[in-house]
Amino acid sequence: MNIKSKNGDLEYYVSLIFILSLGLFFIILAAPNKNLQLILVLLTTLFHILFGIVHHLINHDLRIRVVVQYIVIGALGITVIFFFLKGGLGF
Amino acid sequence: MKEFLHHFFIPRESNNYKAKLLHHTTLLLFIAFFIIGGLLLNLTKTKYPSVLGISTDITSEQLLTMVNQKRQENGLSLLSFSPELAAAARSKANDMLSKNYWAHNSPDGKTPWEFFKEAGYNYVYAGENMARGFNTSLDVTNAWMASPTHRANVLSPNYSDVGFAVVTGNLSGEETVLVVEELGNRALAALPPQAESRSLSTSSTNPREITSKKEVAVSPQKSVQSSFKANPPSGVKNLPLVDSLHLTTNIVNFIVLMLILALISETVILKRRKIVSFAEHNPDHIFFLISVLLMIVILGRGVIL
């Protein structure tokens, strides 16, 4: 049971890293179109949140606190990008 | 102080076994800080550009020196500054800004070579390198040298003249510095105009040869030996008191790395103490925050074409 769970987690983390890497890859490809890059940042974050929630749903350990945690950290990531683009690059 | 730091970074009874830094209220404060901070910095940049802005120091004189240095290191002849090519580069840069595009060919199909001809440069060989979003001449030169196609243009023995344009403007809603480098070898007046070879630098593996009808078996002659004295070099030199790019990058790196460290310490400590919590899913957030830092690197770097 424990081994199965660990394998499941491994698959989950590999998939998550794949999704994030794919997002980064497309952000590189979209350069220098900042508007498109921003959309891709939002999509990558959204996928990250949804993927995490679905994973917990499948594992039957989805709680409101977990959902809030994903949303708050996702929102933090987006505002970090906003801060850099607006304050740093002046976009 | 030690107690305060422990409360902030280490999960324990006083913070309900979750580092205070990772509490939702703290994270919401960070979100508010980034939104308000971003807007305030942007406002300061607009109102007081001499205080806060992006440090930029790119001049055509520096670019010429650096490009020639690279050619010298590779045993090639030095390029001469051509006022016609500099005019062609300027026209190209202004055309991109006025028509809002970032490409070798304009949306209405105008090629770089038409700018050469308009500037009165009758070429045998012609090439174009471009860059945007860089802050120093060294960064631009290094980026060109790191790309095989741009490097091939910089180190081509076919060219004898070069002209640069460094202009600032708004491209697709972004205030940016555009650098255009036009390279060429002047055709002698007696030579037929059809003997032309051009190369664009693109991000593909090989330079794109548009036309290569016939190579001219004559040594290139430099009919123009103009210097920067007669034609003042173009350049952008903006050195505000505070570099907004460095400031925002440092703040972001500091806060995000602090959060990553708190997430790692929470994961390790709770696992060691065998405390059941939501922390076992912290790697999700760690991977996400690392990808956010990588996004910042990608968004902040210049682009060459």
Chai-1 contact restraints between the chains, C-beta under 6 A:
chainA,res_idxA,chainB,res_idxB,connection_type,confidence,min_distance_angstrom,max_distance_angstrom,comment,restraint_id
A,L16,B,F287,contact,1.0,0.0,6.0,A-B,restraint_1
A,L20,B,F287,contact,1.0,0.0,6.0,A-B,restraint_2
A,L20,B,S291,contact,1.0,0.0,6.0,A-B,restraint_3
A,L24,B,L294,contact,1.0,0.0,6.0,A-B,restraint_4
A,I27,B,I298,contact,1.0,0.0,6.0,A-B,restraint_5
A,I28,B,I298,contact,1.0,0.0,6.0,A-B,restraint_6
A,A31,B,V303,contact,1.0,0.0,6.0,A-B,restraint_7
A,P32,B,V303,contact,1.0,0.0,6.0,A-B,restraint_8
A,K34,B,E174,contact,1.0,0.0,6.0,A-B,restraint_9
A,V41,B,M295,contact,1.0,0.0,6.0,A-B,restraint_10
A,H48,B,F288,contact,1.0,0.0,6.0,A-B,restraint_11
A,G52,B,D284,contact,1.0,0.0,6.0,A-B,restraint_12
A,V66,B,F278,contact,1.0,0.0,6.0,A-B,restraint_13
A,V72,B,H24,contact,1.0,0.0,6.0,A-B,restraint_14
A,V72,B,L27,contact,1.0,0.0,6.0,A-B,restraint_15
A,I73,B,H285,contact,1.0,0.0,6.0,A-B,restraint_16
A,A75,B,I31,contact,1.0,0.0,6.0,A-B,restraint_17
A,L76,B,L27,contact,1.0,0.0,6.0,A-B,restraint_18
A,L76,B,F30,contact,1.0,0.0,6.0,A-B,restraint_19
A,L76,B,I31,contact,1.0,0.0,6.0,A-B,restraint_20
A,G77,B,V292,contact,1.0,0.0,6.0,A-B,restraint_21
A,T79,B,I31,contact,1.0,0.0,6.0,A-B,restraint_22
A,T79,B,F34,contact,1.0,0.0,6.0,A-B,restraint_23
A,T79,B,I35,contact,1.0,0.0,6.0,A-B,restraint_24
A,V80,B,F34,contact,1.0,0.0,6.0,A-B,restraint_25
A,V80,B,V252,contact,1.0,0.0,6.0,A-B,restraint_26
A,V80,B,V292,contact,1.0,0.0,6.0,A-B,restraint_27
A,F82,B,G38,contact,1.0,0.0,6.0,A-B,restraint_28
A,F83,B,F34,contact,1.0,0.0,6.0,A-B,restraint_29
A,F83,B,G37,contact,1.0,0.0,6.0,A-B,restraint_30
A,F83,B,G38,contact,1.0,0.0,6.0,A-B,restraint_31
A,F84,B,T248,contact,1.0,0.0,6.0,A-B,restraint_32
A,F84,B,V252,contact,1.0,0.0,6.0,A-B,restraint_33
A,F84,B,I296,contact,1.0,0.0,6.0,A-B,restraint_34
A,K86,B,G38,contact,1.0,0.0,6.0,A-B,restraint_35
A,K86,B,N42,contact,1.0,0.0,6.0,A-B,restraint_36
A,G87,B,G38,contact,1.0,0.0,6.0,A-B,restraint_37
A,G87,B,L41,contact,1.0,0.0,6.0,A-B,restraint_38
A,G87,B,N42,contact,1.0,0.0,6.0,A-B,restraint_39
A,G87,B,T248,contact,1.0,0.0,6.0,A-B,restraint_40
A,G88,B,S244,contact,1.0,0.0,6.0,A-B,restraint_41
A,G88,B,L245,contact,1.0,0.0,6.0,A-B,restraint_42
A,G88,B,T248,contact,1.0,0.0,6.0,A-B,restraint_43
A,G90,B,K45,contact,1.0,0.0,6.0,A-B,restraint_44
A,G90,B,E175,contact,1.0,0.0,6.0,A-B,restraint_45
A,F91,B,E174,contact,1.0,0.0,6.0,A-B,restraint_46
